[in-house]
């Protein structure tokens, strides 16, 4: 029954994600907006104004933000081997959407969120970490043309603040989808370094067959405007998979267009 409910929720979220551009300005739902956060089902969510800076207007809706995080959290035991005590590293943790889902599903989790947006990290520290100390958030000032153009660190020189072979699960949602190839190489190497033997990784990306190795903001590919650098970075499947494998990450499962957002695919990896 739980699986049927989750599948239904995914269909609803996909529908909302696809139609949200028609709903801008009308997607208010229950929840008390307070100074610095919105209260929804007893959980603190970022204010709608802040959420609008993260992956579009769909996340302004409290129920969409919350339920999408819970849906992601259900993948952890089902697909990524999560058990109590597993150490989770969330690269590109944003405004704590997945952290909130994990908190709702499992309570305390050994969790580290890393993000290039200092405002997002500060909100998560003030509203999640301060109340649930097993969740920690770190700002890493990585440069990215879309999200952090003034960043001090170049992505090709990435070094995550995580020990070798210490993470059971590494999670990246919407990170490779806005990243240049040289940075994909660096992140793949770091993921392999921090994952323990037999560790698992989940990431999303724009991946297709029969396309160039990399295309920036491909024309007529997604149903929204790509007016800023790196809004959409699409990779060919052979290039991306060979890059991951070269760094010791084996593709365990690939779900073409498997997420709630248009053209976004899911990739599950195992450390070789």
ABEGO torsion letter per residue (X at the ends): XAAAAAAAAAAAAAAAAAAAAAABGABBBBEBBBBGBBBBGGBBBBBAAAAAABGEAAAABAAAAAAAAAAAAAAAAAAAGBBBGBBBBBBGAEAGAAAAAAAAAAEBBBBBBBBABAAAAAAAAAAAAAABAABBBBBBBBBBAAABAABABBAAABBBBBBBGABABBBBBGAAAABBAAAAAAAAAAAAAABBBGBBBBBBBBBBBGBBABBBGBBGABABBBABBGABBBBBAAAAAAAAAAAGBBBABBBBGABABBGBBBBBBBBX
